[in-house]
Amino acid sequence: MTLKQLRNVFEDHQDDYSFDYKGKGGSISIFDDEIYLAWNGESTEVKNMDEAMKTPFLDGKSFNEVAEDVILYG
């Protein structure tokens, strides 16, 4: 999935999404004014989609850097 496609999915629907990156599961939970990112036993909260996409929580990398390696589940 491209970066643009990944971001579009996240922006189009407030929901919980599961994903895999490097064989480890994670999730992103999107609400009106909060977004929770979780992966490999760690979690963080951000306030908007720009922060969610650039926060380095995937082995020190962000969705912006690794979008094509992320397997997204609905």
PDB file of N, CA, C and O in Angstrom, chain B, residues numbered from 101:
ATOM      1  N   MET B 101       0.851  -1.169   0.000  1.00  0.00           N
ATOM      2  CA  MET B 101       0.000   0.000   0.000  1.00  0.00           C
ATOM      3  C   MET B 101       0.898   1.234   0.000  1.00  0.00           C
ATOM      4  O   MET B 101       1.896   1.287   0.718  1.00  0.00           O
ATOM      5  N   THR B 102       0.537   2.206  -0.798  1.00  0.00           N
ATOM      6  CA  THR B 102       1.347   3.413  -0.850  1.00  0.00           C
ATOM      7  C   THR B 102       1.048   4.288   0.367  1.00  0.00           C
ATOM      8  O   THR B 102       0.051   4.091   1.062  1.00  0.00           O
ATOM      9  N   LEU B 103       1.920   5.243   0.606  1.00  0.00           N
ATOM     10  CA  LEU B 103       1.723   6.192   1.697  1.00  0.00           C
ATOM     11  C   LEU B 103       0.398   6.927   1.524  1.00  0.00           C
ATOM     12  O   LEU B 103      -0.355   7.073   2.487  1.00  0.00           O
ATOM     13  N   LYS B 104       0.108   7.384   0.325  1.00  0.00           N
ATOM     14  CA  LYS B 104      -1.125   8.118   0.065  1.00  0.00           C
ATOM     15  C   LYS B 104      -2.347   7.244   0.345  1.00  0.00           C
ATOM     16  O   LYS B 104      -3.306   7.706   0.965  1.00  0.00           O
ATOM     17  N   GLN B 105      -2.325   5.998  -0.099  1.00  0.00           N
ATOM     18  CA  GLN B 105      -3.443   5.087   0.145  1.00  0.00           C
ATOM     19  C   GLN B 105      -3.639   4.842   1.643  1.00  0.00           C
ATOM     20  O   GLN B 105      -4.766   4.858   2.137  1.00  0.00           O
ATOM     21  N   LEU B 106      -2.544   4.617   2.358  1.00  0.00           N
ATOM     22  CA  LEU B 106      -2.615   4.370   3.788  1.00  0.00           C
ATOM     23  C   LEU B 106      -3.215   5.567   4.518  1.00  0.00           C
ATOM     24  O   LEU B 106      -4.116   5.417   5.343  1.00  0.00           O
ATOM     25  N   ARG B 107      -2.716   6.733   4.211  1.00  0.00           N
ATOM     26  CA  ARG B 107      -3.233   7.941   4.858  1.00  0.00           C
ATOM     27  C   ARG B 107      -4.703   8.165   4.514  1.00  0.00           C
ATOM     28  O   ARG B 107      -5.488   8.554   5.380  1.00  0.00           O
ATOM     29  N   ASN B 108      -5.081   7.924   3.265  1.00  0.00           N
ATOM     30  CA  ASN B 108      -6.484   8.087   2.868  1.00  0.00           C
ATOM     31  C   ASN B 108      -7.399   7.172   3.669  1.00  0.00           C
ATOM     32  O   ASN B 108      -8.466   7.598   4.109  1.00  0.00           O
ATOM     33  N   VAL B 109      -6.995   5.918   3.866  1.00  0.00           N
ATOM     34  CA  VAL B 109      -7.800   4.996   4.680  1.00  0.00           C
ATOM     35  C   VAL B 109      -7.971   5.568   6.082  1.00  0.00           C
ATOM     36  O   VAL B 109      -9.086   5.607   6.602  1.00  0.00           O
ATOM     37  N   PHE B 110      -6.896   6.004   6.687  1.00  0.00           N
ATOM     38  CA  PHE B 110      -6.954   6.535   8.048  1.00  0.00           C
ATOM     39  C   PHE B 110      -7.812   7.800   8.129  1.00  0.00           C
ATOM     40  O   PHE B 110      -8.549   7.982   9.098  1.00  0.00           O
ATOM     41  N   GLU B 111      -7.724   8.668   7.129  1.00  0.00           N
ATOM     42  CA  GLU B 111      -8.456   9.932   7.166  1.00  0.00           C
ATOM     43  C   GLU B 111      -9.937   9.761   6.839  1.00  0.00           C
ATOM     44  O   GLU B 111     -10.762  10.557   7.288  1.00  0.00           O
ATOM     45  N   ASP B 112     -10.282   8.747   6.073  1.00  0.00           N
ATOM     46  CA  ASP B 112     -11.670   8.586   5.628  1.00  0.00           C
ATOM     47  C   ASP B 112     -12.598   8.036   6.699  1.00  0.00           C
ATOM     48  O   ASP B 112     -13.807   8.259   6.633  1.00  0.00           O
ATOM     49  N   HIS B 113     -12.065   7.325   7.678  1.00  0.00           N
ATOM     50  CA  HIS B 113     -12.929   6.663   8.654  1.00  0.00           C
ATOM     51  C   HIS B 113     -12.308   6.713  10.044  1.00  0.00           C
ATOM     52  O   HIS B 113     -11.126   6.418  10.222  1.00  0.00           O
ATOM     53  N   GLN B 114     -13.121   7.088  11.019  1.00  0.00           N
ATOM     54  CA  GLN B 114     -12.684   6.961  12.404  1.00  0.00           C
ATOM     55  C   GLN B 114     -12.966   5.531  12.812  1.00  0.00           C
ATOM     56  O   GLN B 114     -14.118   5.098  12.819  1.00  0.00           O
ATOM     57  N   ASP B 115     -11.934   4.806  13.147  1.00  0.00           N
ATOM     58  CA  ASP B 115     -12.100   3.387  13.414  1.00  0.00           C
ATOM     59  C   ASP B 115     -10.828   2.850  14.047  1.00  0.00           C
ATOM     60  O   ASP B 115      -9.867   3.584  14.276  1.00  0.00           O
ATOM     61  N   ASP B 116     -10.843   1.563  14.322  1.00  0.00           N
ATOM     62  CA  ASP B 116      -9.655   0.853  14.782  1.00  0.00           C
ATOM     63  C   ASP B 116      -9.136   0.019  13.618  1.00  0.00           C
ATOM     64  O   ASP B 116      -9.905  -0.680  12.957  1.00  0.00           O
ATOM     65  N   TYR B 117      -7.859   0.092  13.374  1.00  0.00           N
ATOM     66  CA  TYR B 117      -7.230  -0.690  12.318  1.00  0.00           C
ATOM     67  C   TYR B 117      -6.091  -1.504  12.905  1.00  0.00           C
ATOM     68  O   TYR B 117      -5.312  -1.010  13.720  1.00  0.00           O
ATOM     69  N   SER B 118      -6.006  -2.736  12.489  1.00  0.00           N
ATOM     70  CA  SER B 118      -4.876  -3.589  12.859  1.00  0.00           C
ATOM     71  C   SER B 118      -3.927  -3.653  11.678  1.00  0.00           C
ATOM     72  O   SER B 118      -4.340  -3.556  10.522  1.00  0.00           O
ATOM     73  N   PHE B 119      -2.648  -3.820  11.987  1.00  0.00           N
ATOM     74  CA  PHE B 119      -1.660  -3.926  10.921  1.00  0.00           C
ATOM     75  C   PHE B 119      -0.496  -4.788  11.384  1.00  0.00           C
ATOM     76  O   PHE B 119      -0.314  -5.030  12.577  1.00  0.00           O
ATOM     77  N   ASP B 120       0.270  -5.236  10.437  1.00  0.00           N
ATOM     78  CA  ASP B 120       1.530  -5.930  10.697  1.00  0.00           C
ATOM     79  C   ASP B 120       2.654  -5.128  10.090  1.00  0.00           C
ATOM     80  O   ASP B 120       2.510  -4.550   9.013  1.00  0.00           O
ATOM     81  N   TYR B 121       3.773  -5.095  10.788  1.00  0.00           N
ATOM     82  CA  TYR B 121       4.998  -4.503  10.271  1.00  0.00           C
ATOM     83  C   TYR B 121       6.141  -5.351  10.802  1.00  0.00           C
ATOM     84  O   TYR B 121       6.269  -5.538  12.012  1.00  0.00           O
ATOM     85  N   LYS B 122       6.955  -5.853   9.923  1.00  0.00           N
ATOM     86  CA  LYS B 122       8.073  -6.730  10.293  1.00  0.00           C
ATOM     87  C   LYS B 122       7.609  -7.952  11.087  1.00  0.00           C
ATOM     88  O   LYS B 122       8.306  -8.419  11.988  1.00  0.00           O
ATOM     89  N   GLY B 123       6.418  -8.466  10.742  1.00  0.00           N
ATOM     90  CA  GLY B 123       5.909  -9.660  11.401  1.00  0.00           C
ATOM     91  C   GLY B 123       5.349  -9.441  12.794  1.00  0.00           C
ATOM     92  O   GLY B 123       5.018 -10.405  13.484  1.00  0.00           O
ATOM     93  N   LYS B 124       5.236  -8.195  13.217  1.00  0.00           N
ATOM     94  CA  LYS B 124       4.702  -7.870  14.538  1.00  0.00           C
ATOM     95  C   LYS B 124       3.420  -7.068  14.369  1.00  0.00           C
ATOM     96  O   LYS B 124       3.327  -6.198  13.503  1.00  0.00           O
ATOM     97  N   GLY B 125       2.436  -7.370  15.204  1.00  0.00           N
ATOM     98  CA  GLY B 125       1.140  -6.712  15.099  1.00  0.00           C
ATOM     99  C   GLY B 125       1.090  -5.368  15.784  1.00  0.00           C
ATOM    100  O   GLY B 125       1.797  -5.109  16.758  1.00  0.00           O
ATOM    101  N   GLY B 126       0.235  -4.521  15.248  1.00  0.00           N
ATOM    102  CA  GLY B 126       0.014  -3.206  15.830  1.00  0.00           C
ATOM    103  C   GLY B 126      -1.389  -2.736  15.541  1.00  0.00           C
ATOM    104  O   GLY B 126      -2.168  -3.431  14.890  1.00  0.00           O
ATOM    105  N   SER B 127      -1.709  -1.546  16.031  1.00  0.00           N
ATOM    106  CA  SER B 127      -3.021  -0.983  15.764  1.00  0.00           C
ATOM    107  C   SER B 127      -2.953   0.537  15.771  1.00  0.00           C
ATOM    108  O   SER B 127      -2.052   1.146  16.349  1.00  0.00           O
ATOM    109  N   ILE B 128      -3.936   1.120  15.109  1.00  0.00           N
ATOM    110  CA  ILE B 128      -4.141   2.562  15.175  1.00  0.00           C
ATOM    111  C   ILE B 128      -5.625   2.762  15.433  1.00  0.00           C
ATOM    112  O   ILE B 128      -6.463   2.242  14.697  1.00  0.00           O
ATOM    113  N   SER B 129      -5.950   3.513  16.473  1.00  0.00           N
ATOM    114  CA  SER B 129      -7.332   3.802  16.851  1.00  0.00           C
ATOM    115  C   SER B 129      -7.556   5.288  16.662  1.00  0.00           C
ATOM    116  O   SER B 129      -6.885   6.115  17.280  1.00  0.00           O
ATOM    117  N   ILE B 130      -8.512   5.618  15.799  1.00  0.00           N
ATOM    118  CA  ILE B 130      -8.721   7.004  15.397  1.00  0.00           C
ATOM    119  C   ILE B 130     -10.059   7.496  15.936  1.00  0.00           C
ATOM    120  O   ILE B 130     -11.109   6.926  15.638  1.00  0.00           O
ATOM    121  N   PHE B 131     -10.008   8.561  16.733  1.00  0.00           N
ATOM    122  CA  PHE B 131     -11.197   9.203  17.283  1.00  0.00           C
ATOM    123  C   PHE B 131     -11.159  10.676  16.899  1.00  0.00           C
ATOM    124  O   PHE B 131     -10.202  11.117  16.262  1.00  0.00           O
ATOM    125  N   ASP B 132     -12.174  11.445  17.272  1.00  0.00           N
ATOM    126  CA  ASP B 132     -12.266  12.857  16.875  1.00  0.00           C
ATOM    127  C   ASP B 132     -11.001  13.651  17.160  1.00  0.00           C
ATOM    128  O   ASP B 132     -10.459  14.305  16.269  1.00  0.00           O
ATOM    129  N   ASP B 133     -10.534  13.595  18.392  1.00  0.00           N
ATOM    130  CA  ASP B 133      -9.399  14.443  18.769  1.00  0.00           C
ATOM    131  C   ASP B 133      -8.240  13.660  19.374  1.00  0.00           C
ATOM    132  O   ASP B 133      -7.345  14.240  19.988  1.00  0.00           O
ATOM    133  N   GLU B 134      -8.260  12.342  19.200  1.00  0.00           N
ATOM    134  CA  GLU B 134      -7.178  11.509  19.721  1.00  0.00           C
ATOM    135  C   GLU B 134      -6.907  10.366  18.763  1.00  0.00           C
ATOM    136  O   GLU B 134      -7.824   9.803  18.165  1.00  0.00           O
ATOM    137  N   ILE B 135      -5.664  10.040  18.632  1.00  0.00           N
ATOM    138  CA  ILE B 135      -5.258   8.888  17.835  1.00  0.00           C
ATOM    139  C   ILE B 135      -4.264   8.100  18.673  1.00  0.00           C
ATOM    140  O   ILE B 135      -3.293   8.655  19.189  1.00  0.00           O
ATOM    141  N   TYR B 136      -4.512   6.809  18.803  1.00  0.00           N
ATOM    142  CA  TYR B 136      -3.633   5.941  19.576  1.00  0.00           C
ATOM    143  C   TYR B 136      -2.879   5.019  18.623  1.00  0.00           C
ATOM    144  O   TYR B 136      -3.480   4.367  17.769  1.00  0.00           O
ATOM    145  N   LEU B 137      -1.582   4.974  18.775  1.00  0.00           N
ATOM    146  CA  LEU B 137      -0.714   4.124  17.972  1.00  0.00           C
ATOM    147  C   LEU B 137      -0.128   3.054  18.880  1.00  0.00           C
ATOM    148  O   LEU B 137       0.352   3.360  19.972  1.00  0.00           O
ATOM    149  N   ALA B 138      -0.163   1.815  18.443  1.00  0.00           N
ATOM    150  CA  ALA B 138       0.411   0.729  19.243  1.00  0.00           C
ATOM    151  C   ALA B 138       1.129  -0.243  18.317  1.00  0.00           C
ATOM    152  O   ALA B 138       0.646  -0.566  17.232  1.00  0.00           O
ATOM    153  N   TRP B 139       2.289  -0.701  18.767  1.00  0.00           N
ATOM    154  CA  TRP B 139       3.060  -1.682  18.006  1.00  0.00           C
ATOM    155  C   TRP B 139       4.114  -2.301  18.908  1.00  0.00           C
ATOM    156  O   TRP B 139       4.805  -1.602  19.650  1.00  0.00           O
ATOM    157  N   ASN B 140       4.228  -3.612  18.834  1.00  0.00           N
ATOM    158  CA  ASN B 140       5.273  -4.351  19.538  1.00  0.00           C
ATOM    159  C   ASN B 140       5.317  -4.029  21.038  1.00  0.00           C
ATOM    160  O   ASN B 140       6.390  -3.867  21.620  1.00  0.00           O
ATOM    161  N   GLY B 141       4.128  -3.939  21.650  1.00  0.00           N
ATOM    162  CA  GLY B 141       4.048  -3.725  23.090  1.00  0.00           C
ATOM    163  C   GLY B 141       4.192  -2.289  23.553  1.00  0.00           C
ATOM    164  O   GLY B 141       4.124  -2.026  24.754  1.00  0.00           O
ATOM    165  N   GLU B 142       4.384  -1.368  22.653  1.00  0.00           N
ATOM    166  CA  GLU B 142       4.515   0.048  22.992  1.00  0.00           C
ATOM    167  C   GLU B 142       3.329   0.807  22.429  1.00  0.00           C
ATOM    168  O   GLU B 142       2.785   0.426  21.393  1.00  0.00           O
ATOM    169  N   SER B 143       2.919   1.883  23.100  1.00  0.00           N
ATOM    170  CA  SER B 143       1.828   2.698  22.579  1.00  0.00           C
ATOM    171  C   SER B 143       2.101   4.172  22.832  1.00  0.00           C
ATOM    172  O   SER B 143       2.865   4.544  23.721  1.00  0.00           O
ATOM    173  N   THR B 144       1.453   4.994  22.022  1.00  0.00           N
ATOM    174  CA  THR B 144       1.581   6.438  22.161  1.00  0.00           C
ATOM    175  C   THR B 144       0.307   7.092  21.673  1.00  0.00           C
ATOM    176  O   THR B 144      -0.429   6.516  20.872  1.00  0.00           O
ATOM    177  N   GLU B 145       0.050   8.279  22.148  1.00  0.00           N
ATOM    178  CA  GLU B 145      -1.131   9.044  21.743  1.00  0.00           C
ATOM    179  C   GLU B 145      -0.677  10.290  21.006  1.00  0.00           C
ATOM    180  O   GLU B 145       0.275  10.951  21.421  1.00  0.00           O
ATOM    181  N   VAL B 146      -1.355  10.611  19.914  1.00  0.00           N
ATOM    182  CA  VAL B 146      -1.087  11.837  19.166  1.00  0.00           C
ATOM    183  C   VAL B 146      -2.409  12.565  18.956  1.00  0.00           C
ATOM    184  O   VAL B 146      -3.478  12.000  19.188  1.00  0.00           O
ATOM    185  N   LYS B 147      -2.336  13.799  18.525  1.00  0.00           N
ATOM    186  CA  LYS B 147      -3.545  14.627  18.425  1.00  0.00           C
ATOM    187  C   LYS B 147      -4.113  14.757  17.015  1.00  0.00           C
ATOM    188  O   LYS B 147      -5.274  15.134  16.859  1.00  0.00           O
ATOM    189  N   ASN B 148      -3.331  14.457  15.994  1.00  0.00           N
ATOM    190  CA  ASN B 148      -3.856  14.617  14.640  1.00  0.00           C
ATOM    191  C   ASN B 148      -3.172  13.654  13.675  1.00  0.00           C
ATOM    192  O   ASN B 148      -2.199  12.987  14.028  1.00  0.00           O
ATOM    193  N   MET B 149      -3.693  13.593  12.463  1.00  0.00           N
ATOM    194  CA  MET B 149      -3.184  12.637  11.487  1.00  0.00           C
ATOM    195  C   MET B 149      -1.749  12.955  11.062  1.00  0.00           C
ATOM    196  O   MET B 149      -0.970  12.034  10.818  1.00  0.00           O
ATOM    197  N   ASP B 150      -1.386  14.219  10.970  1.00  0.00           N
ATOM    198  CA  ASP B 150       0.000  14.556  10.618  1.00  0.00           C
ATOM    199  C   ASP B 150       0.969  13.954  11.632  1.00  0.00           C
ATOM    200  O   ASP B 150       1.982  13.367  11.254  1.00  0.00           O
ATOM    201  N   GLU B 151       0.657  14.099  12.919  1.00  0.00           N
ATOM    202  CA  GLU B 151       1.503  13.515  13.956  1.00  0.00           C
ATOM    203  C   GLU B 151       1.522  11.994  13.866  1.00  0.00           C
ATOM    204  O   GLU B 151       2.572  11.371  14.021  1.00  0.00           O
ATOM    205  N   ALA B 152       0.350  11.396  13.614  1.00  0.00           N
ATOM    206  CA  ALA B 152       0.273   9.935  13.515  1.00  0.00           C
ATOM    207  C   ALA B 152       1.160   9.407  12.399  1.00  0.00           C
ATOM    208  O   ALA B 152       1.784   8.356  12.541  1.00  0.00           O
ATOM    209  N   MET B 153       1.215  10.122  11.307  1.00  0.00           N
ATOM    210  CA  MET B 153       1.979   9.661  10.162  1.00  0.00           C
ATOM    211  C   MET B 153       3.484   9.875  10.333  1.00  0.00           C
ATOM    212  O   MET B 153       4.276   9.154   9.728  1.00  0.00           O
ATOM    213  N   LYS B 154       3.890  10.851  11.144  1.00  0.00           N
ATOM    214  CA  LYS B 154       5.329  11.150  11.264  1.00  0.00           C
ATOM    215  C   LYS B 154       5.961  10.700  12.586  1.00  0.00           C
ATOM    216  O   LYS B 154       7.170  10.846  12.768  1.00  0.00           O
ATOM    217  N   THR B 155       5.167  10.160  13.500  1.00  0.00           N
ATOM    218  CA  THR B 155       5.698   9.695  14.787  1.00  0.00           C
ATOM    219  C   THR B 155       6.495   8.400  14.594  1.00  0.00           C
ATOM    220  O   THR B 155       5.962   7.423  14.070  1.00  0.00           O
ATOM    221  N   PRO B 156       7.747   8.384  15.004  1.00  0.00           N
ATOM    222  CA  PRO B 156       8.612   7.200  14.800  1.00  0.00           C
ATOM    223  C   PRO B 156       8.394   6.119  15.859  1.00  0.00           C
ATOM    224  O   PRO B 156       9.189   5.989  16.790  1.00  0.00           O
ATOM    225  N   PHE B 157       7.317   5.346  15.716  1.00  0.00           N
ATOM    226  CA  PHE B 157       6.996   4.321  16.707  1.00  0.00           C
ATOM    227  C   PHE B 157       7.163   2.900  16.170  1.00  0.00           C
ATOM    228  O   PHE B 157       6.895   1.941  16.894  1.00  0.00           O
ATOM    229  N   LEU B 158       7.588   2.746  14.952  1.00  0.00           N
ATOM    230  CA  LEU B 158       7.774   1.433  14.323  1.00  0.00           C
ATOM    231  C   LEU B 158       9.279   1.173  14.183  1.00  0.00           C
ATOM    232  O   LEU B 158       9.861   1.441  13.132  1.00  0.00           O
ATOM    233  N   ASP B 159       9.898   0.657  15.232  1.00  0.00           N
ATOM    234  CA  ASP B 159      11.358   0.481  15.249  1.00  0.00           C
ATOM    235  C   ASP B 159      12.075   1.775  14.871  1.00  0.00           C
ATOM    236  O   ASP B 159      13.045   1.762  14.114  1.00  0.00           O
ATOM    237  N   GLY B 160      11.586   2.883  15.407  1.00  0.00           N
ATOM    238  CA  GLY B 160      12.197   4.187  15.146  1.00  0.00           C
ATOM    239  C   GLY B 160      11.813   4.794  13.812  1.00  0.00           C
ATOM    240  O   GLY B 160      12.392   5.798  13.397  1.00  0.00           O
ATOM    241  N   LYS B 161      10.851   4.202  13.142  1.00  0.00           N
ATOM    242  CA  LYS B 161      10.394   4.726  11.853  1.00  0.00           C
ATOM    243  C   LYS B 161       8.918   5.083  11.946  1.00  0.00           C
ATOM    244  O   LYS B 161       8.199   4.595  12.818  1.00  0.00           O
ATOM    245  N   SER B 162       8.483   5.937  11.036  1.00  0.00           N
ATOM    246  CA  SER B 162       7.097   6.391  11.016  1.00  0.00           C
ATOM    247  C   SER B 162       6.337   5.727   9.868  1.00  0.00           C
ATOM    248  O   SER B 162       6.934   5.112   8.984  1.00  0.00           O
ATOM    249  N   PHE B 163       5.012   5.863   9.898  1.00  0.00           N
ATOM    250  CA  PHE B 163       4.214   5.404   8.767  1.00  0.00           C
ATOM    251  C   PHE B 163       4.704   6.059   7.475  1.00  0.00           C
ATOM    252  O   PHE B 163       4.735   5.415   6.427  1.00  0.00           O
ATOM    253  N   ASN B 164       5.088   7.337   7.546  1.00  0.00           N
ATOM    254  CA  ASN B 164       5.584   8.026   6.352  1.00  0.00           C
ATOM    255  C   ASN B 164       6.768   7.291   5.725  1.00  0.00           C
ATOM    256  O   ASN B 164       6.917   7.288   4.503  1.00  0.00           O
ATOM    257  N   GLU B 165       7.598   6.677   6.540  1.00  0.00           N
ATOM    258  CA  GLU B 165       8.799   6.006   6.051  1.00  0.00           C
ATOM    259  C   GLU B 165       8.564   4.562   5.619  1.00  0.00           C
ATOM    260  O   GLU B 165       9.276   4.058   4.750  1.00  0.00           O
ATOM    261  N   VAL B 166       7.583   3.891   6.207  1.00  0.00           N
ATOM    262  CA  VAL B 166       7.447   2.451   5.968  1.00  0.00           C
ATOM    263  C   VAL B 166       6.077   2.036   5.433  1.00  0.00           C
ATOM    264  O   VAL B 166       5.743   0.852   5.482  1.00  0.00           O
ATOM    265  N   ALA B 167       5.289   2.957   4.933  1.00  0.00           N
ATOM    266  CA  ALA B 167       3.918   2.656   4.492  1.00  0.00           C
ATOM    267  C   ALA B 167       3.850   1.448   3.574  1.00  0.00           C
ATOM    268  O   ALA B 167       2.940   0.629   3.700  1.00  0.00           O
ATOM    269  N   GLU B 168       4.778   1.326   2.670  1.00  0.00           N
ATOM    270  CA  GLU B 168       4.727   0.225   1.697  1.00  0.00           C
ATOM    271  C   GLU B 168       5.041  -1.137   2.323  1.00  0.00           C
ATOM    272  O   GLU B 168       4.798  -2.173   1.704  1.00  0.00           O
ATOM    273  N   ASP B 169       5.577  -1.140   3.540  1.00  0.00           N
ATOM    274  CA  ASP B 169       5.883  -2.390   4.244  1.00  0.00           C
ATOM    275  C   ASP B 169       4.827  -2.759   5.283  1.00  0.00           C
ATOM    276  O   ASP B 169       4.941  -3.794   5.939  1.00  0.00           O
ATOM    277  N   VAL B 170       3.815  -1.934   5.435  1.00  0.00           N
ATOM    278  CA  VAL B 170       2.750  -2.166   6.399  1.00  0.00           C
ATOM    279  C   VAL B 170       1.628  -2.956   5.744  1.00  0.00           C
ATOM    280  O   VAL B 170       1.171  -2.617   4.653  1.00  0.00           O
ATOM    281  N   ILE B 171       1.191  -4.009   6.416  1.00  0.00           N
ATOM    282  CA  ILE B 171       0.035  -4.792   5.946  1.00  0.00           C
ATOM    283  C   ILE B 171      -1.139  -4.379   6.824  1.00  0.00           C
ATOM    284  O   ILE B 171      -1.148  -4.637   8.028  1.00  0.00           O
ATOM    285  N   LEU B 172      -2.121  -3.741   6.217  1.00  0.00           N
ATOM    286  CA  LEU B 172      -3.261  -3.192   6.947  1.00  0.00           C
ATOM    287  C   LEU B 172      -4.449  -4.136   6.889  1.00  0.00           C
ATOM    288  O   LEU B 172      -4.783  -4.678   5.836  1.00  0.00           O
ATOM    289  N   TYR B 173      -5.080  -4.322   8.044  1.00  0.00           N
ATOM    290  CA  TYR B 173      -6.315  -5.101   8.146  1.00  0.00           C
ATOM    291  C   TYR B 173      -7.423  -4.159   8.568  1.00  0.00           C
ATOM    292  O   TYR B 173      -7.180  -3.277   9.392  1.00  0.00           O
ATOM    293  N   GLY B 174      -8.616  -4.302   8.048  1.00  0.00           N
ATOM    294  CA  GLY B 174      -9.744  -3.425   8.329  1.00  0.00           C
ATOM    295  C   GLY B 174     -10.221  -3.393   9.728  1.00  0.00           C
ATOM    296  O   GLY B 174     -11.171  -2.675  10.041  1.00  0.00           O
TER     297      GLY B 174
END
